[in-house]
């Protein structure tokens, strides 16, 4: 619809209102980022009033467009938009950043129409790519994804992972609106107001680019219309704006980022005072129903006790079976599906398999975007490489996201590839994530069962798999409750707590110790978080000695989880972990060199018996 003079004036007034309300919200909080909100007011006013398609009364409407504030610090602007749309009241607007209030300093899904938490720069656009992929390939609905980006965050590598992936996929349902206001937190951004520099770089990834004056509603309206009409490629609207626009005291001035205005009343007066404009947001053009893939019965792979199978192989087969049973399950790969064995899912369910290439941040963000629309993503890579996406995992927790990440090649047991390929910090990293579940199966049947069970869990779930083949110790019908453990041997001299590959070393050590006249309890702590603290305390107290053994660094992994569970219990604990820097060697040699093999466990138990610490002591 063409814009007339009345429309133009209304948009100018709406932009002024968004500025005023951004200033008021920040002033009421005594903190915030009003200058970053002021620069993008016209951009968001035109989007809200003329191009965004939302059912304002139903945030769950599957046909709704999606708006992601990648520059999440501009949250006052977002909340001002929601006020104009009638989603929040003026009274609630002024509770910004208040204790227990939902209008937090940076947006979270506690707020209607917010799909994910933002604020960690470089996160929002990759999530937008995930939402756009979902719309085109999973939901199969024509909703559009709009992402407001800051020019400063274009220095983040994750943004370029997103630009490349979206361009490669031809995501015409995605538009990035880049607010080029020239100033970052401490000074000018890398390219300042050189819009052409941004256009060249983004255009090189296959995007349609439009350079505009970001304070001209007419140019903005044209660009947004052009973006929605563009086919076969995403659009980037590169808008020159002025940070703090409309308030002379802060306009284009350094040192004003992230601070409320010194004189908000004067700023409001300079902006023309408060308004009470409302916007009837355009509803979706269709009543959309998301596509649903078929579902069948769950027939997990089964393995014979004593058979040697890698847990990564069991993971791949089990996820393929789960995909058959549950049409909402999707899989994302970091170009290692042949190693993680995710290729079994790709072969069985190609329409729900997403190759993200060697871009772990984009892979994780895409999974977060997909779960926001109700899908059940499993994203897999080497455990070591998932650390590249750790900030995004942290943001997944802030977003209350339900995703499952699978890390293969955990520990030194991978063998000759050496330390660059070994996940040795992953258990600690994922244990630290709020509300996370961390699972480390030791055999194929246990892996298969846990793969299926993780689909019904909430929050961030992490499953660690092993490269090498290990013996099957559990029958196909065994159950493995999350938060539980399995007692594989019972003895009176010590309790050995292991997980994954070290379970087999602990069982072998138990056989060796029998020759010494020593009996031990062996616990398979497959659920590293939550840990079965009650069972551990019972067994530890019964034997009076505990040895933990893990193919992981001593810091923050299984051993520290056990120490936390036994806090206050008068039981000495020895932790065995990978303390030195590994080199290249065979799998068994690696375990021996790291001091986490059966021989090391045997020696640790015998040493404890010979030199037991006093009751309540700790041997670290």
C-alpha positions as CSV (number, residue, x, y, z in Angstrom):
1,X,0.0,0.0,0.0
2,X,1.4,3.4,-1.0
3,X,2.3,5.8,1.7
4,X,0.5,9.2,1.7
5,X,1.3,12.4,3.6
6,X,-1.0,11.3,6.5
7,X,0.8,8.0,6.8
8,X,4.2,9.7,6.7
9,X,3.2,12.1,9.5
10,X,1.8,9.3,11.6
11,X,5.0,7.3,11.2
12,X,7.1,10.3,12.3
13,X,4.9,10.7,15.3
14,X,5.1,7.0,16.1
15,X,8.8,7.1,15.9
16,X,8.9,10.0,18.3
17,X,6.6,8.1,20.7
18,X,8.9,5.1,20.6
19,X,11.8,7.4,21.4
20,X,10.0,9.1,24.3
21,X,8.9,5.8,25.8
22,X,12.4,4.4,25.5
23,X,13.7,7.4,27.4
24,X,11.0,7.2,30.0
25,X,11.6,3.4,30.5
26,X,15.3,3.9,31.0
27,X,14.8,6.8,33.3
28,X,12.4,4.9,35.5
29,X,14.9,2.1,35.8
30,X,17.9,4.4,36.2
31,X,19.8,2.3,33.7
32,X,19.5,1.0,30.2
33,X,20.5,1.8,26.6
34,X,18.2,4.7,25.4
35,X,20.7,6.0,22.8
36,X,20.8,2.6,21.0
37,X,17.0,2.7,21.0
38,X,16.7,6.2,19.7
39,X,18.7,5.4,16.5
40,X,16.3,2.7,15.3
41,X,13.0,4.3,16.1
42,X,11.9,5.1,12.5
43,X,13.0,1.6,11.4
44,X,10.8,-0.1,14.0
45,X,7.9,2.4,13.6
46,X,7.6,1.6,9.9
47,X,8.0,-2.1,10.5
48,X,5.4,-2.2,13.2
49,X,2.8,-0.1,11.6
50,X,3.1,-1.3,8.0
51,X,5.0,-4.5,7.4
52,X,5.0,-6.7,10.5
53,X,2.2,-9.3,10.4
54,X,1.1,-10.4,13.8
55,X,-2.0,-11.5,15.6
56,X,-1.4,-9.2,18.5
57,X,-3.9,-11.1,20.7
58,X,-2.3,-14.5,20.0
59,X,1.5,-14.8,20.3
60,X,1.2,-18.5,19.6
61,X,-0.4,-18.1,16.2
62,X,1.9,-20.1,13.9
63,X,1.4,-17.7,11.0
64,X,2.9,-14.8,12.9
65,X,6.0,-13.1,11.6
66,X,9.0,-13.2,13.9
67,X,11.0,-10.2,15.1
68,X,14.4,-10.8,16.7
69,X,16.3,-7.9,18.4
70,X,19.8,-9.1,17.8
71,X,20.9,-5.8,19.3
72,X,19.1,-6.8,22.5
73,X,20.4,-3.9,24.5
74,X,17.8,-1.8,22.6
75,X,15.1,-3.5,24.6
76,X,13.4,-0.2,25.6
77,X,12.6,0.3,21.9
78,X,11.1,-3.2,21.7
79,X,9.0,-2.6,24.8
80,X,7.9,0.7,23.5
81,X,6.7,-1.1,20.3
82,X,4.8,-3.6,22.4
83,X,3.1,-0.8,24.3
84,X,2.1,0.9,21.0
85,X,0.6,-2.5,19.8
86,X,-1.4,-2.8,23.1
87,X,0.6,-5.8,24.3
88,X,2.0,-4.1,27.4
89,X,0.6,-1.1,29.3
90,X,2.3,2.2,30.0
91,X,2.4,1.2,33.7
92,X,4.2,-2.0,32.9
93,X,6.6,-0.1,30.5
94,X,7.8,1.9,33.5
95,X,8.6,-1.3,35.4
96,X,11.5,-1.8,33.0
97,X,14.4,-3.7,34.7
98,X,12.4,-3.9,38.0
99,X,12.9,-6.8,40.3
100,X,10.6,-9.7,39.4
101,X,9.3,-7.9,36.3
102,X,9.2,-9.4,32.8
103,X,10.5,-6.4,31.0
104,X,14.1,-7.3,31.7
105,X,17.3,-5.4,30.7
106,X,17.6,-7.5,27.6
107,X,14.6,-9.4,26.1
108,X,13.7,-12.9,27.1
109,X,10.8,-15.2,26.1
110,X,9.0,-14.1,29.3
111,X,7.7,-11.3,27.1
112,X,5.1,-12.0,24.4
113,X,6.4,-12.3,20.8
114,X,10.0,-12.8,22.0
115,X,11.2,-16.1,20.7
116,X,14.6,-16.2,22.3
117,X,16.7,-14.2,24.7
118,X,19.1,-11.7,23.1
119,X,21.8,-9.4,24.4
120,X,24.9,-11.4,23.6
121,X,25.8,-9.7,20.4
122,X,26.1,-11.9,17.4
123,X,23.4,-14.3,18.6
124,X,20.1,-12.9,17.2
125,X,20.8,-13.2,13.4
126,X,22.0,-16.8,13.6
127,X,18.8,-17.6,15.5
128,X,16.8,-15.7,12.8
129,X,18.4,-18.0,10.3
130,X,17.1,-21.0,12.3
131,X,13.6,-19.5,12.4
132,X,13.7,-18.8,8.6
133,X,14.9,-22.4,7.9
134,X,12.0,-23.6,10.1
135,X,9.5,-21.6,8.2
136,X,10.6,-22.8,4.9
137,X,11.5,-26.4,5.5
138,X,9.7,-27.5,8.6
139,X,6.6,-25.4,9.4
140,X,6.3,-24.7,5.6
141,X,4.5,-21.4,6.4
142,X,5.0,-18.0,4.7
143,X,5.9,-16.0,7.8
144,X,8.7,-13.6,7.6
145,X,11.6,-13.3,10.0
146,X,12.9,-9.7,10.7
147,X,16.1,-9.2,12.7
148,X,17.3,-5.9,14.0
149,X,21.1,-5.9,14.1
150,X,23.6,-3.4,15.3
151,X,26.6,-2.3,13.2
152,X,29.0,-3.1,16.1
153,X,27.9,-6.7,16.3
154,X,28.9,-7.2,12.7
155,X,32.4,-7.7,14.0
156,X,31.3,-11.0,15.5
157,X,32.2,-14.1,13.5
158,X,28.9,-15.7,14.2
159,X,27.2,-13.0,12.2
160,X,29.1,-14.0,9.1
161,X,28.3,-17.7,9.7
162,X,24.7,-16.5,9.6
163,X,25.1,-14.4,6.5
164,X,26.8,-17.2,4.7
165,X,24.3,-19.9,5.7
166,X,21.3,-17.7,4.9
167,X,22.7,-16.8,1.5
168,X,23.6,-20.3,0.6
169,X,20.1,-21.5,1.6
170,X,18.4,-18.6,-0.3
171,X,16.3,-17.6,2.7
172,X,14.0,-15.0,1.1
173,X,11.9,-15.1,4.2
174,X,14.7,-13.4,6.2
175,X,15.5,-9.7,6.4
176,X,18.3,-8.2,8.5
177,X,17.8,-4.6,9.3
178,X,21.3,-3.2,10.2
179,X,21.1,-0.1,12.3
180,X,24.4,1.7,11.3
181,X,24.6,4.4,14.0
182,X,28.4,4.5,13.8
183,X,29.1,4.3,17.6
184,X,29.7,1.3,19.7
185,X,30.2,1.0,23.4
186,X,33.5,2.8,23.6
187,X,33.9,4.5,20.3
188,X,33.3,4.3,16.6
189,X,32.5,1.0,14.9
190,X,34.9,-0.6,12.4
191,X,33.3,0.9,9.3
192,X,31.5,3.9,10.8
193,X,28.9,5.2,8.3
194,X,30.4,3.5,5.3
195,X,27.2,1.7,4.2
196,X,28.9,0.5,1.0
197,X,31.5,-1.4,3.0
198,X,28.8,-3.4,4.7
199,X,26.8,-3.9,1.5
200,X,29.9,-5.3,-0.3
201,X,30.6,-7.8,2.4
202,X,27.0,-8.9,3.0
203,X,26.3,-8.9,-0.8
204,X,29.2,-11.2,-1.3
205,X,27.3,-13.9,0.6
206,X,24.4,-13.8,-1.8
207,X,22.2,-11.3,0.0
208,X,20.1,-8.6,-1.6
209,X,21.3,-5.3,-0.1
210,X,19.5,-1.9,0.2
211,X,21.2,1.2,1.5
212,X,18.9,3.8,3.0
213,X,18.6,6.8,5.3
214,X,17.3,5.1,8.5
215,X,15.5,8.2,9.6
216,X,13.4,8.6,6.5
217,X,10.1,6.7,6.8
218,X,9.6,6.7,3.0
219,X,12.9,5.1,2.3
220,X,12.4,2.6,5.1
221,X,8.9,1.7,3.8
222,X,10.2,1.1,0.3
223,X,13.1,-1.1,1.6
224,X,10.8,-3.2,3.8
225,X,8.4,-3.7,0.9
226,X,11.3,-4.7,-1.4
227,X,12.6,-7.1,1.2
228,X,9.3,-9.0,1.5
229,X,8.9,-9.1,-2.3
230,X,12.5,-10.3,-3.0
231,X,12.7,-14.0,-4.1
232,X,15.4,-16.6,-3.8
233,X,17.7,-14.7,-1.5
234,X,17.6,-12.9,1.9
235,X,17.7,-9.1,2.2
236,X,19.8,-6.8,4.3
237,X,18.6,-3.3,4.8
238,X,21.6,-1.2,5.7
239,X,20.3,2.0,7.3
240,X,22.4,5.0,8.2
241,X,21.2,6.3,11.5
242,X,22.4,8.6,14.3
243,X,22.9,7.2,17.8
244,X,20.8,9.2,20.3
245,X,18.8,10.8,17.4
246,X,16.5,13.6,18.4
247,X,18.2,14.4,21.7
248,X,21.0,17.0,21.2
249,X,22.7,16.1,24.5
250,X,23.5,12.6,23.3
251,X,23.1,12.7,19.6
252,X,26.2,11.1,17.9
253,X,28.2,11.6,21.0
254,X,30.7,9.1,22.4
255,X,30.6,8.0,26.0
256,X,26.8,7.9,26.2
257,X,26.2,4.2,25.5
258,X,24.5,2.1,28.1
259,X,23.5,5.1,30.3
260,X,20.1,6.7,31.1
261,X,19.9,10.3,30.0
262,X,21.1,13.0,32.4
263,X,18.0,15.0,31.9
264,X,15.2,12.7,30.7
265,X,12.5,15.4,31.2
266,X,14.3,17.8,28.9
267,X,14.8,15.0,26.3
268,X,11.1,14.1,26.4
269,X,10.2,17.8,25.8
270,X,12.7,18.0,22.9
271,X,11.0,15.0,21.4
272,X,7.6,16.7,21.6
273,X,6.4,15.1,24.8
274,X,4.5,11.8,25.4
275,X,2.0,10.5,22.9
276,X,-0.7,8.0,23.1
277,X,-0.6,6.6,19.6
278,X,-1.7,3.0,19.1
279,X,-1.0,0.6,16.2
280,X,-3.3,-2.0,14.8
281,X,-0.7,-4.4,13.7
282,X,-1.5,-6.1,10.4
283,X,-2.6,-9.7,11.0
284,X,-1.1,-12.6,9.1
285,X,-2.6,-13.0,5.7
286,X,-3.3,-16.7,6.1
287,X,-4.5,-18.9,8.9
288,X,-1.5,-21.1,8.9
289,X,-1.2,-24.7,10.2
290,X,2.4,-25.9,10.6
291,X,3.4,-29.0,8.5
292,X,3.6,-32.2,10.5
293,X,5.7,-35.2,9.6
294,X,4.4,-38.6,10.1
295,X,5.1,-40.6,13.3
296,X,5.2,-44.3,14.0
297,X,6.2,-46.7,16.7
298,X,9.6,-46.5,18.5
299,X,11.8,-49.5,17.8
300,X,15.2,-48.7,19.3
301,X,18.2,-50.8,18.1
302,X,19.1,-53.6,20.4
303,X,22.6,-55.1,21.1
304,X,23.7,-58.3,22.7
305,X,25.5,-58.3,26.0
306,X,29.2,-58.7,25.3
307,X,29.0,-57.4,21.8
308,X,31.4,-54.5,21.1
309,X,29.7,-51.3,19.7
310,X,30.7,-47.7,19.8
311,X,28.2,-45.5,21.7
312,X,28.4,-43.0,18.8
313,X,27.1,-45.7,16.5
314,X,24.3,-46.5,18.8
315,X,23.4,-42.8,19.0
316,X,23.0,-42.6,15.3
317,X,20.9,-45.7,15.0
318,X,18.7,-44.6,18.0
319,X,18.2,-41.1,16.7
320,X,17.1,-42.5,13.3
321,X,14.6,-44.7,15.1
322,X,13.4,-41.8,17.3
323,X,12.9,-39.8,14.1
324,X,10.6,-42.5,12.8
325,X,8.6,-42.5,16.0
326,X,8.4,-38.7,16.5
327,X,8.0,-36.4,13.5
328,X,9.0,-33.4,15.5
329,X,12.6,-34.6,15.9
330,X,15.1,-32.8,13.7
331,X,18.9,-33.2,13.4
332,X,21.7,-30.6,12.7
333,X,25.2,-31.5,11.7
334,X,28.5,-29.6,11.9
335,X,29.9,-31.5,8.8
336,X,31.0,-34.5,10.9
337,X,27.9,-36.7,10.5
338,X,30.0,-39.6,9.3
339,X,32.0,-39.4,12.6
340,X,29.2,-38.6,15.0
341,X,27.0,-41.2,13.1
342,X,24.3,-38.6,12.6
343,X,24.4,-39.8,9.0
344,X,22.0,-42.6,10.0
345,X,19.3,-39.9,10.7
346,X,20.2,-38.1,7.5
347,X,19.6,-41.2,5.4
348,X,16.4,-42.1,7.2
349,X,14.9,-38.6,7.4
350,X,16.6,-36.3,4.8
351,X,13.8,-33.6,5.0
352,X,14.6,-33.1,8.7
353,X,18.3,-33.2,8.5
354,X,20.2,-29.8,8.3
355,X,23.8,-29.6,7.3
356,X,25.3,-26.5,8.9
357,X,28.9,-27.2,7.8
358,X,31.8,-26.2,10.1
359,X,29.9,-23.5,11.8
360,X,29.0,-24.7,15.3
361,X,27.6,-21.3,16.5
362,X,25.2,-21.3,13.5
363,X,24.3,-24.9,14.1
364,X,23.5,-24.3,17.8
365,X,21.6,-21.1,17.0
366,X,19.5,-22.8,14.3
367,X,18.6,-25.5,16.8
368,X,17.5,-22.8,19.2
369,X,15.4,-21.2,16.5
370,X,13.8,-24.5,15.6
371,X,12.8,-25.4,19.1
372,X,11.1,-22.0,19.5
373,X,8.6,-23.2,16.9
374,X,8.1,-26.5,18.8
375,X,10.5,-28.8,17.0
376,X,12.9,-31.1,18.8
377,X,16.4,-30.5,17.6
378,X,19.4,-32.8,18.1
379,X,22.7,-31.0,17.1
380,X,25.9,-33.1,17.0
381,X,29.6,-32.4,16.6
382,X,32.8,-33.4,18.2
383,X,32.7,-32.6,21.9
384,X,35.8,-30.4,21.6
385,X,34.2,-28.3,18.8
386,X,31.0,-27.6,20.7
387,X,33.0,-25.4,23.0
388,X,33.1,-22.9,20.1
389,X,29.4,-22.4,20.6
390,X,29.5,-22.2,24.4
391,X,28.1,-18.7,24.6
392,X,25.2,-19.8,22.4
393,X,24.6,-22.8,24.7
394,X,24.5,-20.3,27.6
395,X,22.0,-18.1,25.7
396,X,19.9,-21.2,25.0
397,X,19.5,-21.6,28.8
398,X,18.6,-17.9,29.2
399,X,16.1,-18.4,26.3
400,X,14.5,-21.4,28.2
401,X,15.3,-23.4,25.1
402,X,14.8,-27.1,24.8
403,X,17.6,-28.6,22.8
404,X,19.8,-31.7,22.8
405,X,23.5,-31.4,22.0
406,X,25.6,-34.5,21.3
407,X,29.3,-34.5,21.6
408,X,31.3,-37.4,20.2
409,X,35.0,-38.1,20.5
410,X,34.9,-37.4,24.2
411,X,38.2,-37.8,26.1
412,X,41.7,-39.3,25.4
413,X,40.2,-42.6,24.4
414,X,39.8,-41.4,20.9
415,X,43.4,-42.4,20.4
416,X,45.9,-41.1,17.9
417,X,44.2,-38.0,16.7
418,X,45.7,-36.1,19.7
419,X,44.5,-33.3,22.0
420,X,43.0,-30.9,19.4
421,X,40.3,-33.4,18.8
422,X,39.6,-34.5,22.4
423,X,36.7,-33.2,24.3
424,X,38.2,-32.9,27.8
425,X,36.3,-29.9,29.2
426,X,32.8,-30.6,28.0
427,X,31.3,-32.2,31.1
428,X,32.4,-29.2,33.2
429,X,31.1,-26.8,30.6
430,X,27.7,-28.3,30.3
431,X,27.3,-29.0,34.0
432,X,27.7,-25.2,34.5
433,X,24.7,-24.4,32.3
434,X,21.6,-23.5,34.2
435,X,19.0,-26.3,34.3
436,X,21.1,-28.6,32.1
437,X,21.1,-32.4,31.9
438,X,24.4,-34.1,31.3
439,X,24.5,-37.8,30.3
440,X,27.4,-40.0,29.5
441,X,26.4,-43.6,28.5
442,X,28.9,-46.5,28.7
443,X,27.3,-48.9,26.2
444,X,25.1,-49.1,23.2
445,X,21.8,-50.1,24.8
446,X,22.2,-47.5,27.4
447,X,22.9,-44.9,24.7
448,X,19.9,-45.9,22.7
449,X,17.6,-45.6,25.7
450,X,19.0,-42.2,26.7
451,X,18.7,-40.8,23.2
452,X,15.0,-41.6,23.3
453,X,14.4,-40.3,26.8
454,X,16.1,-37.0,26.2
455,X,13.4,-36.1,23.7
456,X,11.0,-35.6,26.5
457,X,13.2,-33.5,28.7
458,X,13.3,-29.7,29.1
459,X,16.2,-27.4,28.9
460,X,19.7,-28.0,27.5
461,X,20.6,-31.6,27.3
462,X,24.1,-32.9,26.6
463,X,24.9,-36.4,25.6
464,X,28.5,-37.5,25.4
465,X,29.5,-40.4,23.2
466,X,32.6,-42.4,22.7
467,X,34.5,-43.0,19.4
468,X,35.9,-46.5,20.1
469,X,33.9,-49.8,20.5
470,X,33.1,-50.8,24.0
471,X,31.4,-54.0,25.4
472,X,27.7,-54.0,25.9
473,X,27.0,-54.6,29.6
474,X,23.3,-53.9,29.8
475,X,20.5,-55.9,28.2
476,X,18.1,-54.2,25.7
477,X,15.2,-53.9,28.1
478,X,17.2,-52.0,30.8
479,X,15.9,-48.6,31.9
480,X,18.1,-45.6,32.8
481,X,16.2,-42.9,34.6
482,X,17.7,-39.5,34.3
483,X,19.2,-38.7,37.7
484,X,19.9,-42.3,38.4
485,X,23.0,-44.6,38.4
486,X,23.7,-48.3,38.1
487,X,25.6,-50.4,40.6
488,X,27.5,-52.9,38.6
489,X,29.6,-54.5,41.3
490,X,29.2,-54.5,45.1
491,X,32.2,-54.7,47.4
492,X,33.3,-53.6,50.8
493,X,36.7,-51.9,50.4
494,X,36.0,-48.9,48.2
495,X,33.5,-47.4,45.8
496,X,34.7,-46.5,42.3
497,X,32.5,-44.1,40.4
498,X,32.9,-44.0,36.7
499,X,31.0,-43.0,33.5
500,X,31.4,-43.8,29.8
501,X,34.6,-45.5,28.8
502,X,36.0,-45.6,32.3
503,X,33.1,-47.9,33.5
504,X,34.8,-50.6,31.5
505,X,38.1,-49.8,33.1
506,X,36.6,-49.9,36.5
507,X,35.0,-53.3,35.9
508,X,38.4,-54.6,34.7
509,X,40.0,-53.1,37.8
510,X,37.5,-54.9,40.0
511,X,38.7,-58.2,38.5
512,X,42.3,-57.3,39.1
513,X,41.6,-56.2,42.7
514,X,39.9,-59.5,43.4
515,X,43.3,-61.1,42.9
516,X,44.6,-58.8,45.6
517,X,41.8,-59.9,47.9
518,X,40.0,-56.5,47.6
519,X,36.4,-56.1,46.6
520,X,35.0,-52.8,45.3
521,X,31.6,-51.3,44.4
522,X,31.5,-50.0,40.8
523,X,29.0,-47.3,40.1
524,X,28.0,-46.3,36.5
525,X,27.2,-42.6,37.0
526,X,25.7,-42.2,33.5
527,X,23.6,-39.3,34.7
528,X,26.4,-36.8,35.5
529,X,23.8,-34.1,36.1
530,X,21.5,-34.6,37.9
531,X,23.6,-37.0,39.9
532,X,22.1,-39.8,42.1
533,X,23.5,-38.2,45.3
534,X,21.5,-40.4,47.6
535,X,22.8,-43.7,46.1
536,X,26.3,-42.3,46.0
537,X,26.2,-41.3,49.7
538,X,24.8,-44.7,50.6
539,X,27.5,-46.7,48.8
540,X,30.3,-44.3,49.8
541,X,29.4,-44.5,53.4
542,X,29.2,-48.3,53.2
543,X,32.7,-48.7,51.8
544,X,34.3,-45.7,53.5
545,X,36.5,-44.8,50.4
546,X,35.7,-43.4,47.0
547,X,37.6,-43.2,43.8
548,X,36.2,-41.3,40.8
549,X,37.7,-41.9,37.4
550,X,36.8,-39.9,34.2
551,X,38.1,-39.4,30.7
552,X,38.0,-35.7,31.3
553,X,39.9,-32.9,33.0
554,X,39.8,-33.2,36.8
555,X,38.2,-29.8,37.1
556,X,34.5,-29.6,37.0
557,X,33.6,-33.0,35.7
558,X,32.4,-36.2,37.2
559,X,34.8,-36.1,40.2
560,X,33.7,-32.7,41.2
561,X,30.1,-33.7,40.8
562,X,30.7,-36.6,43.2
563,X,32.5,-34.3,45.7
564,X,29.5,-32.0,45.7
565,X,27.2,-34.9,46.3
566,X,29.3,-36.2,49.2
567,X,29.8,-32.8,50.8
568,X,29.5,-33.3,54.5
569,X,29.9,-37.0,54.3
570,X,33.0,-38.3,56.2
571,X,34.4,-40.2,53.2
572,X,37.8,-39.6,51.6
573,X,37.8,-39.2,47.8
574,X,40.5,-39.7,45.2
575,X,39.9,-38.1,41.8
576,X,41.4,-39.6,38.7
577,X,41.3,-37.5,35.5
578,X,43.3,-36.3,32.6
579,X,45.8,-33.9,34.2
580,X,48.6,-33.8,31.6
581,X,48.5,-32.7,28.0
582,X,48.0,-35.9,25.8
583,X,49.8,-36.7,22.7
584,X,49.2,-39.3,20.0
585,X,48.9,-42.9,21.1
586,X,46.5,-45.8,20.9
587,X,43.3,-45.6,22.9
588,X,44.5,-48.0,25.6
589,X,47.9,-46.2,25.7
590,X,46.1,-42.9,26.2
591,X,44.1,-44.2,29.1
592,X,47.3,-45.6,30.7
593,X,49.3,-42.4,30.1
594,X,46.4,-40.3,31.6
595,X,46.3,-42.5,34.7
596,X,42.6,-43.4,34.2
597,X,43.0,-47.1,33.1
598,X,42.3,-50.2,35.1
599,X,45.8,-50.3,36.5
600,X,45.6,-46.8,37.7
601,X,42.2,-47.5,39.4
602,X,43.7,-50.6,41.0
603,X,46.7,-48.6,42.4
604,X,44.4,-45.8,43.6
605,X,42.2,-48.2,45.6
606,X,45.2,-50.1,47.1
607,X,46.9,-46.8,48.0
608,X,43.7,-45.7,49.8
609,X,43.5,-48.9,51.7
610,X,47.2,-48.6,52.8
611,X,47.2,-44.9,53.5
612,X,43.6,-44.1,54.2
613,X,43.0,-40.5,55.2
614,X,41.4,-39.8,58.6
615,X,37.7,-39.8,58.7
616,X,36.5,-36.7,56.9
617,X,39.7,-36.3,55.0
618,X,40.1,-35.6,51.3
619,X,42.8,-36.9,49.0
620,X,42.7,-34.8,45.8
